[in-house]
Structure formats: structure tokens, C-alpha cells
């Protein structure tokens, strides 16, 4: 149990800020090439839905988001967002977050880093 707490504390240190406030860590796996951190969205309702009768309808399929490598291993976040049903307006909705670079599956910080690399650099190690 103590080892689990230490791993979760460490994972919180490496998560991009947009993930820390909105998702809880549900698992961490590692192999020779990859570190995978599973994240589930907290049950945060947007302000415009407060006061409405809202029901959770589970989670959408997990989306993989790549982040900076650690110790020559690729880091992937498996992110599951909640699906909600607003009984007041009879519509389904999900929360959206500004933590992924538009049009990619990279964290904003990692995408900015990759864009700054010279174009003629060959893909190596965990950047491949």
C-alpha cells in the first residue's frame, strides 16, 4: 500500500497541469519501452449545469495522450472522460479540456517541444 502511494505521488509530479485538476490516477503500468498512466475524469459538472438534474452515464472510450519520455521510455496517458445526461434539457454532454495540442494526441507542452526541434533531426529512442 505504501508503494502505491509513493507511485501515485510521483505520477502527480509528472502530469501536465490540465490533467491534475480534472482527472484521478487509476493505474500505472510499465514495460521495457512504455509507461502508461490511466486517468479517469472526476465527476465535475460545468457551472452551467449546476441546478440541473444530471446523471452520470459512465465513461467514453479511453484516449491515449503522449507526453515527454522518462528514462528513455515513452509516456502515455490513457484518459477516460465522463459522459453525462442532463435530464432538465434532455441532452448528453461531456466536459472538454484544453490540455491536448489541437489536432494531435500530444500534451500541449510536449507538442510545443516537438515543434521546436529542427526538422532534419532523425527520430530516435522514445521520440520515434
KELO-365883 format. One record per residue (C-alpha): residue number from 0; residue in three letters; x, y, z. Coordinates in nm, 4 decimals, padded with zeros to 6 digits. Example, Ala and Ser with C-alpha at 12.3 -4.5 7.8 and 13.67 -1.06 7.14 Angstrom:
// KELO-365883
<bado><nr>0</nr><rest>ala</rest><c1>01.2300</c1><c2>-00.4500</c2><c3>00.7800</c3></bado>
<bado><nr>1</nr><rest>ser</rest><c1>01.3670</c1><c2>-00.1060</c2><c3>00.7140</c3></bado>
***
This chain:
// KELO-365883
<bado><nr>0</nr><rest>unk</rest><c1>00.0000</c1><c2>00.0000</c2><c3>00.0000</c3></bado>
<bado><nr>1</nr><rest>unk</rest><c1>00.2820</c1><c2>00.2421</c2><c3>00.0854</c3></bado>
<bado><nr>2</nr><rest>unk</rest><c1>00.4496</c1><c2>00.1687</c2><c3>-00.2517</c3></bado>
<bado><nr>3</nr><rest>unk</rest><c1>00.1225</c1><c2>00.2541</c2><c3>-00.4281</c3></bado>
<bado><nr>4</nr><rest>unk</rest><c1>00.1010</c1><c2>00.5890</c2><c3>-00.2512</c3></bado>
<bado><nr>5</nr><rest>unk</rest><c1>00.4591</c1><c2>00.6718</c2><c3>-00.3482</c3></bado>
<bado><nr>6</nr><rest>unk</rest><c1>00.3943</c1><c2>00.5841</c2><c3>-00.7133</c3></bado>
<bado><nr>7</nr><rest>unk</rest><c1>00.0785</c1><c2>00.7941</c2><c3>-00.7217</c3></bado>
<bado><nr>8</nr><rest>unk</rest><c1>00.2615</c1><c2>01.0886</c2><c3>-00.5655</c3></bado>
<bado><nr>9</nr><rest>unk</rest><c1>00.5374</c1><c2>01.0566</c2><c3>-00.8241</c3></bado>
<bado><nr>10</nr><rest>unk</rest><c1>00.2874</c1><c2>01.0367</c2><c3>-01.1102</c3></bado>
<bado><nr>11</nr><rest>unk</rest><c1>00.1209</c1><c2>01.3563</c2><c3>-00.9889</c3></bado>
<bado><nr>12</nr><rest>unk</rest><c1>00.4565</c1><c2>01.5323</c2><c3>-01.0206</c3></bado>
<bado><nr>13</nr><rest>unk</rest><c1>00.4873</c1><c2>01.4439</c2><c3>-01.3894</c3></bado>
<bado><nr>14</nr><rest>unk</rest><c1>00.1283</c1><c2>01.5026</c2><c3>-01.5024</c3></bado>
<bado><nr>15</nr><rest>unk</rest><c1>00.0603</c1><c2>01.8138</c2><c3>-01.7109</c3></bado>
<bado><nr>16</nr><rest>unk</rest><c1>-00.1328</c1><c2>02.0759</c2><c3>-01.5130</c3></bado>
<bado><nr>17</nr><rest>unk</rest><c1>-00.4549</c1><c2>02.0341</c2><c3>-01.7138</c3></bado>
<bado><nr>18</nr><rest>unk</rest><c1>-00.4751</c1><c2>01.6734</c2><c3>-01.6037</c3></bado>
<bado><nr>19</nr><rest>unk</rest><c1>-00.4035</c1><c2>01.7186</c2><c3>-01.2344</c3></bado>
<bado><nr>20</nr><rest>unk</rest><c1>-00.7159</c1><c2>01.9215</c2><c3>-01.1557</c3></bado>
<bado><nr>21</nr><rest>unk</rest><c1>-00.9599</c1><c2>01.7181</c2><c3>-01.3636</c3></bado>
<bado><nr>22</nr><rest>unk</rest><c1>-00.8520</c1><c2>01.3533</c2><c3>-01.3518</c3></bado>
<bado><nr>23</nr><rest>unk</rest><c1>-00.7621</c1><c2>01.0950</c2><c3>-01.0910</c3></bado>
<bado><nr>24</nr><rest>unk</rest><c1>-00.4933</c1><c2>00.8349</c2><c3>-01.1449</c3></bado>
<bado><nr>25</nr><rest>unk</rest><c1>-00.6436</c1><c2>00.4866</c2><c3>-01.1619</c3></bado>
<bado><nr>26</nr><rest>unk</rest><c1>-00.3399</c1><c2>00.2846</c2><c3>-01.2612</c3></bado>
<bado><nr>27</nr><rest>unk</rest><c1>00.0226</c1><c2>00.2824</c2><c3>-01.3714</c3></bado>
<bado><nr>28</nr><rest>unk</rest><c1>00.1913</c1><c2>00.0154</c2><c3>-01.5806</c3></bado>
<bado><nr>29</nr><rest>unk</rest><c1>00.5410</c1><c2>-00.0023</c2><c3>-01.7217</c3></bado>
<bado><nr>30</nr><rest>unk</rest><c1>00.7335</c1><c2>-00.2285</c2><c3>-01.9550</c3></bado>
<bado><nr>31</nr><rest>unk</rest><c1>01.0693</c1><c2>-00.2081</c2><c3>-02.1337</c3></bado>
<bado><nr>32</nr><rest>unk</rest><c1>00.9527</c1><c2>00.0696</c2><c3>-02.3711</c3></bado>
<bado><nr>33</nr><rest>unk</rest><c1>00.6488</c1><c2>00.2418</c2><c3>-02.2229</c3></bado>
<bado><nr>34</nr><rest>unk</rest><c1>00.4986</c1><c2>00.3929</c2><c3>-01.9104</c3></bado>
<bado><nr>35</nr><rest>unk</rest><c1>00.1192</c1><c2>00.4079</c2><c3>-01.9152</c3></bado>
<bado><nr>36</nr><rest>unk</rest><c1>-00.0768</c1><c2>00.6157</c2><c3>-01.6662</c3></bado>
<bado><nr>37</nr><rest>unk</rest><c1>-00.4532</c1><c2>00.5595</c2><c3>-01.6609</c3></bado>
<bado><nr>38</nr><rest>unk</rest><c1>-00.6701</c1><c2>00.8582</c2><c3>-01.5708</c3></bado>
<bado><nr>39</nr><rest>unk</rest><c1>-01.0445</c1><c2>00.8901</c2><c3>-01.5085</c3></bado>
<bado><nr>40</nr><rest>unk</rest><c1>-01.2257</c1><c2>01.2234</c2><c3>-01.5046</c3></bado>
<bado><nr>41</nr><rest>unk</rest><c1>-01.3530</c1><c2>01.3421</c2><c3>-01.1682</c3></bado>
<bado><nr>42</nr><rest>unk</rest><c1>-01.7279</c1><c2>01.3926</c2><c3>-01.1557</c3></bado>
<bado><nr>43</nr><rest>unk</rest><c1>-01.7040</c1><c2>01.7696</c2><c3>-01.2040</c3></bado>
<bado><nr>44</nr><rest>unk</rest><c1>-02.0109</c1><c2>01.9327</c2><c3>-01.3502</c3></bado>
<bado><nr>45</nr><rest>unk</rest><c1>-01.9721</c1><c2>02.2527</c2><c3>-01.5523</c3></bado>
<bado><nr>46</nr><rest>unk</rest><c1>-02.1179</c1><c2>02.5629</c2><c3>-01.3874</c3></bado>
<bado><nr>47</nr><rest>unk</rest><c1>-02.3934</c1><c2>02.5963</c2><c3>-01.6486</c3></bado>
<bado><nr>48</nr><rest>unk</rest><c1>-02.5264</c1><c2>02.2512</c2><c3>-01.5448</c3></bado>
<bado><nr>49</nr><rest>unk</rest><c1>-02.5398</c1><c2>02.3221</c2><c3>-01.1712</c3></bado>
<bado><nr>50</nr><rest>unk</rest><c1>-02.9008</c1><c2>02.3148</c2><c3>-01.0536</c3></bado>
<bado><nr>51</nr><rest>unk</rest><c1>-02.9968</c1><c2>02.0750</c2><c3>-01.3340</c3></bado>
<bado><nr>52</nr><rest>unk</rest><c1>-03.0843</c1><c2>01.7123</c2><c3>-01.2726</c3></bado>
<bado><nr>53</nr><rest>unk</rest><c1>-02.7805</c1><c2>01.5374</c2><c3>-01.4204</c3></bado>
<bado><nr>54</nr><rest>unk</rest><c1>-02.6939</c1><c2>01.1657</c2><c3>-01.4343</c3></bado>
<bado><nr>55</nr><rest>unk</rest><c1>-02.3548</c1><c2>01.0077</c2><c3>-01.4999</c3></bado>
<bado><nr>56</nr><rest>unk</rest><c1>-02.3667</c1><c2>00.7600</c2><c3>-01.7889</c3></bado>
<bado><nr>57</nr><rest>unk</rest><c1>-02.0222</c1><c2>00.6096</c2><c3>-01.7386</c3></bado>
<bado><nr>58</nr><rest>unk</rest><c1>-01.7111</c1><c2>00.6856</c2><c3>-01.9413</c3></bado>
<bado><nr>59</nr><rest>unk</rest><c1>-01.6258</c1><c2>00.7373</c2><c3>-02.3052</c3></bado>
<bado><nr>60</nr><rest>unk</rest><c1>-01.3606</c1><c2>00.5075</c2><c3>-02.4545</c3></bado>
<bado><nr>61</nr><rest>unk</rest><c1>-01.0097</c1><c2>00.5879</c2><c3>-02.3358</c3></bado>
<bado><nr>62</nr><rest>unk</rest><c1>-00.7970</c1><c2>00.8225</c2><c3>-02.5463</c3></bado>
<bado><nr>63</nr><rest>unk</rest><c1>-00.4173</c1><c2>00.7934</c2><c3>-02.5475</c3></bado>
<bado><nr>64</nr><rest>unk</rest><c1>-00.2220</c1><c2>01.1173</c2><c3>-02.4988</c3></bado>
<bado><nr>65</nr><rest>unk</rest><c1>00.1579</c1><c2>01.1150</c2><c3>-02.5404</c3></bado>
<bado><nr>66</nr><rest>unk</rest><c1>00.3825</c1><c2>01.3190</c2><c3>-02.3143</c3></bado>
<bado><nr>67</nr><rest>unk</rest><c1>00.7550</c1><c2>01.3701</c2><c3>-02.2511</c3></bado>
<bado><nr>68</nr><rest>unk</rest><c1>00.9591</c1><c2>01.0494</c2><c3>-02.2264</c3></bado>
<bado><nr>69</nr><rest>unk</rest><c1>01.1003</c1><c2>00.9437</c2><c3>-01.8905</c3></bado>
<bado><nr>70</nr><rest>unk</rest><c1>01.4136</c1><c2>00.7339</c2><c3>-01.8543</c3></bado>
<bado><nr>71</nr><rest>unk</rest><c1>01.4102</c1><c2>00.6518</c2><c3>-02.2281</c3></bado>
<bado><nr>72</nr><rest>unk</rest><c1>01.0510</c1><c2>00.5248</c2><c3>-02.2091</c3></bado>
<bado><nr>73</nr><rest>unk</rest><c1>00.7510</c1><c2>00.6684</c2><c3>-02.3915</c3></bado>
<bado><nr>74</nr><rest>unk</rest><c1>00.4890</c1><c2>00.8110</c2><c3>-02.1559</c3></bado>
<bado><nr>75</nr><rest>unk</rest><c1>00.1246</c1><c2>00.7612</c2><c3>-02.2491</c3></bado>
<bado><nr>76</nr><rest>unk</rest><c1>-00.1797</c1><c2>00.8786</c2><c3>-02.0590</c3></bado>
<bado><nr>77</nr><rest>unk</rest><c1>-00.4939</c1><c2>00.6667</c2><c3>-02.1051</c3></bado>
<bado><nr>78</nr><rest>unk</rest><c1>-00.7634</c1><c2>00.9274</c2><c3>-02.0434</c3></bado>
<bado><nr>79</nr><rest>unk</rest><c1>-01.1313</c1><c2>00.8469</c2><c3>-01.9876</c3></bado>
<bado><nr>80</nr><rest>unk</rest><c1>-01.3805</c1><c2>01.1342</c2><c3>-01.9802</c3></bado>
<bado><nr>81</nr><rest>unk</rest><c1>-01.7256</c1><c2>01.1029</c2><c3>-01.8279</c3></bado>
<bado><nr>82</nr><rest>unk</rest><c1>-02.0458</c1><c2>01.1032</c2><c3>-02.0288</c3></bado>
<bado><nr>83</nr><rest>unk</rest><c1>-02.3400</c1><c2>01.2852</c2><c3>-01.8713</c3></bado>
<bado><nr>84</nr><rest>unk</rest><c1>-02.7125</c1><c2>01.3103</c2><c3>-01.9330</c3></bado>
<bado><nr>85</nr><rest>unk</rest><c1>-02.8894</c1><c2>01.6348</c2><c3>-01.8426</c3></bado>
<bado><nr>86</nr><rest>unk</rest><c1>-03.2477</c1><c2>01.5349</c2><c3>-01.7540</c3></bado>
<bado><nr>87</nr><rest>unk</rest><c1>-03.3508</c1><c2>01.9020</c2><c3>-01.7454</c3></bado>
<bado><nr>88</nr><rest>unk</rest><c1>-03.2560</c1><c2>01.9684</c2><c3>-02.1103</c3></bado>
<bado><nr>89</nr><rest>unk</rest><c1>-03.2748</c1><c2>01.6052</c2><c3>-02.2356</c3></bado>
<bado><nr>90</nr><rest>unk</rest><c1>-02.9245</c1><c2>01.6103</c2><c3>-02.3810</c3></bado>
<bado><nr>91</nr><rest>unk</rest><c1>-02.5987</c1><c2>01.4200</c2><c3>-02.3412</c3></bado>
<bado><nr>92</nr><rest>unk</rest><c1>-02.2750</c1><c2>01.6100</c2><c3>-02.2834</c3></bado>
<bado><nr>93</nr><rest>unk</rest><c1>-01.9103</c1><c2>01.5718</c2><c3>-02.1907</c3></bado>
<bado><nr>94</nr><rest>unk</rest><c1>-01.6623</c1><c2>01.8167</c2><c3>-02.0454</c3></bado>
<bado><nr>95</nr><rest>unk</rest><c1>-01.3876</c1><c2>01.9430</c2><c3>-02.2730</c3></bado>
<bado><nr>96</nr><rest>unk</rest><c1>-01.0339</c1><c2>02.0298</c2><c3>-02.1648</c3></bado>
<bado><nr>97</nr><rest>unk</rest><c1>-00.7556</c1><c2>02.2410</c2><c3>-02.3072</c3></bado>
<bado><nr>98</nr><rest>unk</rest><c1>-00.4731</c1><c2>02.0010</c2><c3>-02.2169</c3></bado>
<bado><nr>99</nr><rest>unk</rest><c1>-00.4036</c1><c2>01.8453</c2><c3>-02.5591</c3></bado>
<bado><nr>100</nr><rest>unk</rest><c1>-00.2475</c1><c2>02.0306</c2><c3>-02.8528</c3></bado>
<bado><nr>101</nr><rest>unk</rest><c1>-00.5165</c1><c2>02.0910</c2><c3>-03.1148</c3></bado>
<bado><nr>102</nr><rest>unk</rest><c1>-00.5254</c1><c2>01.8271</c2><c3>-03.3892</c3></bado>
<bado><nr>103</nr><rest>unk</rest><c1>-00.2862</c1><c2>01.5909</c2><c3>-03.2075</c3></bado>
<bado><nr>104</nr><rest>unk</rest><c1>-00.2801</c1><c2>01.3357</c2><c3>-02.9263</c3></bado>
<bado><nr>105</nr><rest>unk</rest><c1>00.0152</c1><c2>01.5106</c2><c3>-02.7566</c3></bado>
<bado><nr>106</nr><rest>unk</rest><c1>00.0114</c1><c2>01.7132</c2><c3>-02.4372</c3></bado>
<bado><nr>107</nr><rest>unk</rest><c1>00.0446</c1><c2>02.0849</c2><c3>-02.5134</c3></bado>
<bado><nr>108</nr><rest>unk</rest><c1>00.3909</c1><c2>02.1067</c2><c3>-02.3593</c3></bado>
<bado><nr>109</nr><rest>unk</rest><c1>00.5237</c1><c2>01.8021</c2><c3>-02.5471</c3></bado>
<bado><nr>110</nr><rest>unk</rest><c1>00.3798</c1><c2>01.9220</c2><c3>-02.8794</c3></bado>
<bado><nr>111</nr><rest>unk</rest><c1>00.5437</c1><c2>02.2634</c2><c3>-02.8323</c3></bado>
<bado><nr>112</nr><rest>unk</rest><c1>00.8754</c1><c2>02.0915</c2><c3>-02.7596</c3></bado>
<bado><nr>113</nr><rest>unk</rest><c1>00.8491</c1><c2>01.8727</c2><c3>-03.0714</c3></bado>
<bado><nr>114</nr><rest>unk</rest><c1>00.7611</c1><c2>02.1716</c2><c3>-03.2903</c3></bado>
<bado><nr>115</nr><rest>unk</rest><c1>01.0758</c1><c2>02.3493</c2><c3>-03.1723</c3></bado>
<bado><nr>116</nr><rest>unk</rest><c1>01.3050</c1><c2>02.0626</c2><c3>-03.2770</c3></bado>
<bado><nr>117</nr><rest>unk</rest><c1>01.4989</c1><c2>02.1022</c2><c3>-03.6027</c3></bado>
<bado><nr>118</nr><rest>unk</rest><c1>01.3184</c1><c2>01.9365</c2><c3>-03.8942</c3></bado>
<bado><nr>119</nr><rest>unk</rest><c1>01.6238</c1><c2>01.7398</c2><c3>-04.0068</c3></bado>
<bado><nr>120</nr><rest>unk</rest><c1>01.6701</c1><c2>01.5520</c2><c3>-03.6781</c3></bado>
<bado><nr>121</nr><rest>unk</rest><c1>01.6199</c1><c2>01.1776</c2><c3>-03.7131</c3></bado>
<bado><nr>122</nr><rest>unk</rest><c1>01.3653</c1><c2>01.0081</c2><c3>-03.4865</c3></bado>
<bado><nr>123</nr><rest>unk</rest><c1>01.5496</c1><c2>00.8377</c2><c3>-03.2020</c3></bado>
<bado><nr>124</nr><rest>unk</rest><c1>01.4636</c1><c2>00.6484</c2><c3>-02.8863</c3></bado>
<bado><nr>125</nr><rest>unk</rest><c1>01.1390</c1><c2>00.7433</c2><c3>-02.7163</c3></bado>
<bado><nr>126</nr><rest>unk</rest><c1>01.0764</c1><c2>01.0248</c2><c3>-02.9702</c3></bado>
<bado><nr>127</nr><rest>unk</rest><c1>01.0332</c1><c2>00.7732</c2><c3>-03.2532</c3></bado>
***
